[in-house]
Amino acid sequence: RNLDYAFVDLLRKITIDVQFLKGGQVVYQGTTFLGYVGLWTGQSPHKFTISGDERDGGRWWENAIAAFLNRNYPVSWLVRDTLSEAQDFQSAVLRLADIPIIAEVYYIVGGVSPKEGMVITRNRRGPADLWPLDPLGGAWFRVETNYDHWTTPPPFDDRRTAAIKALNATGQHNINFDTLFKVLLKFLNTYKVFTL
């Protein structure tokens, strides 16, 4: 996961890893910014992982209406609450797909079995698309780079095509932490805050 944002120099200095404990045990953990309440990336150990990825859609005032009048969840708060509340991959996907949020987003969810992977393309009110892994059908990975997977990314920011080529060249049986990290590091933009 590459997190890219403006104000990269400042955000790198205040990026922290956090653990949330209950009864002395880690219930979930994530990477966030000092003083920020939500989480964009996290995991519930031995259950699932979640990353939120920006999706352009709507106008700022639509986000404000969803937040203040409709009382929809902030996108990163839903990540944090799902890490805290969901019991497994399936319940995490259902929460992330169905609970109204204030802005459009991609939620990328991974589980503990080879079939447990999903990109949830969200509108404010619900899912625009659910894009699951299909390892038996040859779709052992999904690449999400801030554009709907059924559209063509703009030529000036087509990280998707290169990432797909790199993953296919690496091969499913050769994927491990080091080889995946090498793929991620190849496709950075100038606003990268962190890679994990």
Contacts in CASP RR format, 6 or more apart in sequence:
PFRMAT RR
TARGET T0000
AUTHOR 0000-0000-0000
METHOD contacts of the structure
MODEL  1
RNLDYAFVDLLRKITIDVQFLKGGQVVYQGTTFLGYVGLWTGQSPHKFTI
SGDERDGGRWWENAIAAFLNRNYPVSWLVRDTLSEAQDFQSAVLRLADIP
IIAEVYYIVGGVSPKEGMVITRNRRGPADLWPLDPLGGAWFRVETNYDHW
TTPPPFDDRRTAAIKALNATGQHNINFDTLFKVLLKFLNTYKVFTL
1 41 0 8 1.000
1 51 0 8 1.000
1 108 0 8 1.000
1 184 0 8 1.000
1 195 0 8 1.000
1 196 0 8 1.000
2 184 0 8 1.000
2 187 0 8 1.000
2 188 0 8 1.000
2 189 0 8 1.000
2 192 0 8 1.000
2 194 0 8 1.000
2 195 0 8 1.000
3 31 0 8 1.000
3 40 0 8 1.000
3 41 0 8 1.000
3 192 0 8 1.000
3 193 0 8 1.000
3 194 0 8 1.000
3 195 0 8 1.000
4 188 0 8 1.000
4 189 0 8 1.000
4 191 0 8 1.000
4 192 0 8 1.000
4 193 0 8 1.000
5 11 0 8 1.000
5 191 0 8 1.000
5 193 0 8 1.000
6 191 0 8 1.000
8 190 0 8 1.000
8 191 0 8 1.000
8 192 0 8 1.000
8 193 0 8 1.000
11 33 0 8 1.000
11 193 0 8 1.000
12 193 0 8 1.000
12 194 0 8 1.000
14 33 0 8 1.000
14 34 0 8 1.000
14 35 0 8 1.000
15 31 0 8 1.000
15 32 0 8 1.000
15 33 0 8 1.000
15 34 0 8 1.000
15 193 0 8 1.000
15 194 0 8 1.000
16 31 0 8 1.000
16 32 0 8 1.000
16 33 0 8 1.000
16 34 0 8 1.000
17 29 0 8 1.000
17 30 0 8 1.000
17 31 0 8 1.000
18 29 0 8 1.000
18 30 0 8 1.000
18 31 0 8 1.000
18 32 0 8 1.000
18 39 0 8 1.000
19 26 0 8 1.000
19 28 0 8 1.000
19 29 0 8 1.000
19 30 0 8 1.000
20 26 0 8 1.000
20 27 0 8 1.000
20 28 0 8 1.000
20 29 0 8 1.000
20 83 0 8 1.000
20 84 0 8 1.000
21 27 0 8 1.000
26 45 0 8 1.000
27 44 0 8 1.000
27 83 0 8 1.000
27 84 0 8 1.000
28 42 0 8 1.000
28 43 0 8 1.000
28 44 0 8 1.000
28 45 0 8 1.000
28 80 0 8 1.000
28 83 0 8 1.000
28 84 0 8 1.000
29 42 0 8 1.000
29 43 0 8 1.000
29 45 0 8 1.000
30 39 0 8 1.000
30 41 0 8 1.000
30 42 0 8 1.000
30 43 0 8 1.000
30 83 0 8 1.000
31 39 0 8 1.000
31 40 0 8 1.000
31 41 0 8 1.000
31 42 0 8 1.000
31 194 0 8 1.000
31 196 0 8 1.000
32 38 0 8 1.000
32 39 0 8 1.000
32 40 0 8 1.000
32 41 0 8 1.000
36 76 0 8 1.000
37 76 0 8 1.000
37 77 0 8 1.000
37 80 0 8 1.000
38 74 0 8 1.000
38 76 0 8 1.000
38 77 0 8 1.000
38 79 0 8 1.000
38 80 0 8 1.000
39 50 0 8 1.000
39 76 0 8 1.000
39 79 0 8 1.000
39 80 0 8 1.000
39 83 0 8 1.000
40 51 0 8 1.000
40 52 0 8 1.000
40 76 0 8 1.000
40 79 0 8 1.000
41 49 0 8 1.000
41 50 0 8 1.000
41 51 0 8 1.000
41 52 0 8 1.000
41 79 0 8 1.000
41 196 0 8 1.000
42 49 0 8 1.000
42 50 0 8 1.000
42 51 0 8 1.000
42 79 0 8 1.000
42 83 0 8 1.000
43 49 0 8 1.000
43 50 0 8 1.000
43 83 0 8 1.000
44 83 0 8 1.000
44 86 0 8 1.000
44 92 0 8 1.000
46 112 0 8 1.000
47 86 0 8 1.000
47 87 0 8 1.000
47 88 0 8 1.000
47 89 0 8 1.000
47 92 0 8 1.000
47 111 0 8 1.000
47 112 0 8 1.000
48 86 0 8 1.000
48 88 0 8 1.000
48 89 0 8 1.000
48 92 0 8 1.000
48 109 0 8 1.000
48 110 0 8 1.000
48 111 0 8 1.000
48 112 0 8 1.000
48 116 0 8 1.000
49 109 0 8 1.000
49 110 0 8 1.000
49 111 0 8 1.000
50 79 0 8 1.000
50 82 0 8 1.000
50 83 0 8 1.000
50 92 0 8 1.000
50 96 0 8 1.000
50 107 0 8 1.000
50 108 0 8 1.000
50 109 0 8 1.000
50 110 0 8 1.000
51 107 0 8 1.000
51 108 0 8 1.000
52 75 0 8 1.000
52 76 0 8 1.000
52 79 0 8 1.000
52 105 0 8 1.000
52 106 0 8 1.000
52 107 0 8 1.000
52 108 0 8 1.000
53 105 0 8 1.000
53 106 0 8 1.000
53 107 0 8 1.000
53 108 0 8 1.000
53 144 0 8 1.000
53 145 0 8 1.000
53 146 0 8 1.000
54 105 0 8 1.000
54 106 0 8 1.000
54 146 0 8 1.000
55 103 0 8 1.000
55 104 0 8 1.000
55 105 0 8 1.000
55 106 0 8 1.000
55 121 0 8 1.000
55 122 0 8 1.000
55 146 0 8 1.000
55 148 0 8 1.000
56 104 0 8 1.000
56 146 0 8 1.000
57 103 0 8 1.000
57 104 0 8 1.000
58 103 0 8 1.000
58 104 0 8 1.000
62 124 0 8 1.000
63 102 0 8 1.000
63 103 0 8 1.000
66 72 0 8 1.000
66 100 0 8 1.000
66 101 0 8 1.000
66 102 0 8 1.000
66 103 0 8 1.000
66 124 0 8 1.000
67 74 0 8 1.000
67 102 0 8 1.000
70 100 0 8 1.000
72 100 0 8 1.000
72 101 0 8 1.000
72 102 0 8 1.000
72 124 0 8 1.000
73 81 0 8 1.000
73 99 0 8 1.000
73 100 0 8 1.000
73 101 0 8 1.000
73 102 0 8 1.000
74 101 0 8 1.000
74 102 0 8 1.000
75 101 0 8 1.000
75 102 0 8 1.000
75 103 0 8 1.000
75 105 0 8 1.000
78 95 0 8 1.000
78 96 0 8 1.000
78 99 0 8 1.000
78 101 0 8 1.000
79 96 0 8 1.000
79 107 0 8 1.000
81 95 0 8 1.000
82 92 0 8 1.000
82 95 0 8 1.000
82 96 0 8 1.000
83 92 0 8 1.000
85 95 0 8 1.000
86 92 0 8 1.000
86 95 0 8 1.000
89 109 0 8 1.000
89 110 0 8 1.000
89 111 0 8 1.000
89 112 0 8 1.000
89 113 0 8 1.000
89 116 0 8 1.000
89 117 0 8 1.000
92 109 0 8 1.000
93 109 0 8 1.000
93 118 0 8 1.000
93 120 0 8 1.000
93 130 0 8 1.000
96 107 0 8 1.000
96 109 0 8 1.000
96 120 0 8 1.000
96 122 0 8 1.000
97 107 0 8 1.000
97 120 0 8 1.000
97 122 0 8 1.000
97 126 0 8 1.000
97 127 0 8 1.000
97 130 0 8 1.000
98 126 0 8 1.000
98 127 0 8 1.000
100 124 0 8 1.000
100 125 0 8 1.000
100 126 0 8 1.000
101 122 0 8 1.000
101 124 0 8 1.000
102 124 0 8 1.000
103 124 0 8 1.000
104 122 0 8 1.000
104 123 0 8 1.000
104 124 0 8 1.000
104 128 0 8 1.000
105 122 0 8 1.000
106 119 0 8 1.000
106 120 0 8 1.000
106 121 0 8 1.000
106 122 0 8 1.000
106 144 0 8 1.000
106 146 0 8 1.000
107 119 0 8 1.000
107 120 0 8 1.000
107 122 0 8 1.000
108 118 0 8 1.000
108 119 0 8 1.000
108 120 0 8 1.000
108 142 0 8 1.000
108 144 0 8 1.000
109 116 0 8 1.000
109 117 0 8 1.000
109 118 0 8 1.000
109 119 0 8 1.000
109 120 0 8 1.000
110 116 0 8 1.000
110 117 0 8 1.000
110 118 0 8 1.000
111 117 0 8 1.000
114 133 0 8 1.000
114 135 0 8 1.000
114 140 0 8 1.000
115 132 0 8 1.000
115 133 0 8 1.000
115 134 0 8 1.000
115 135 0 8 1.000
116 133 0 8 1.000
117 132 0 8 1.000
117 133 0 8 1.000
117 142 0 8 1.000
118 130 0 8 1.000
118 131 0 8 1.000
118 132 0 8 1.000
118 133 0 8 1.000
119 129 0 8 1.000
119 130 0 8 1.000
119 131 0 8 1.000
119 142 0 8 1.000
119 144 0 8 1.000
119 149 0 8 1.000
120 127 0 8 1.000
120 129 0 8 1.000
120 130 0 8 1.000
120 131 0 8 1.000
121 127 0 8 1.000
121 128 0 8 1.000
121 129 0 8 1.000
121 130 0 8 1.000
121 131 0 8 1.000
121 148 0 8 1.000
121 149 0 8 1.000
122 128 0 8 1.000
128 148 0 8 1.000
129 148 0 8 1.000
129 149 0 8 1.000
129 150 0 8 1.000
131 142 0 8 1.000
131 149 0 8 1.000
133 139 0 8 1.000
133 140 0 8 1.000
133 141 0 8 1.000
133 142 0 8 1.000
135 172 0 8 1.000
140 172 0 8 1.000
141 167 0 8 1.000
141 172 0 8 1.000
142 149 0 8 1.000
143 149 0 8 1.000
143 160 0 8 1.000
143 163 0 8 1.000
143 164 0 8 1.000
143 167 0 8 1.000
145 153 0 8 1.000
145 157 0 8 1.000
145 159 0 8 1.000
145 160 0 8 1.000
145 163 0 8 1.000
145 187 0 8 1.000
146 157 0 8 1.000
147 153 0 8 1.000
147 154 0 8 1.000
147 157 0 8 1.000
147 160 0 8 1.000
153 159 0 8 1.000
153 160 0 8 1.000
153 161 0 8 1.000
157 189 0 8 1.000
159 187 0 8 1.000
159 189 0 8 1.000
162 186 0 8 1.000
162 187 0 8 1.000
163 183 0 8 1.000
163 186 0 8 1.000
163 187 0 8 1.000
166 183 0 8 1.000
166 186 0 8 1.000
166 187 0 8 1.000
167 175 0 8 1.000
167 183 0 8 1.000
170 179 0 8 1.000
170 180 0 8 1.000
170 183 0 8 1.000
181 195 0 8 1.000
184 195 0 8 1.000
185 195 0 8 1.000
188 195 0 8 1.000
END
